[in-house]
Amino acid sequence: MNSKIVELALKKQRLQMRAEQERADMLARLGRIESVLNLVDRARDGIRSLRDNAPLLSAGALLFILLKPRLALRLAQRAWLGWVLYRNLERRFAPLKVMLRRFGA
């Protein structure tokens, strides 16, 4: 009976050591994810602040258009071209995205 208690105590100790090792491993993995999540949080906060200051940003954009119309037109053209290129690439690679999603990559 006594040897069985010792055996169970050793098994318990091994399990506790393994659990501690798994916790340490999980914390290391979560540390990598945490930096990405912090970046996402900062981006979300930035977008929220832009939404909160929309009238001020609109007034600034209008002032920029009035003061520098050629530059504003060039920037608008480049932005439009970038958007069109993005949409074309997205449509062109849509089947690849579906295939990757299907195979879990």
Secondary structure, DSSP 8 states (H G I E B T S, - for coil): -HHHHHHHHHHHHHHHHHHHHHHHHHHHHHHHHHHHHHHHHHHHHHHHHHHHTHHHHHHHHHHHHHH-HHHHHHHHHHHHHHHHHHHHHHHHTHHHHHHHHHTT-
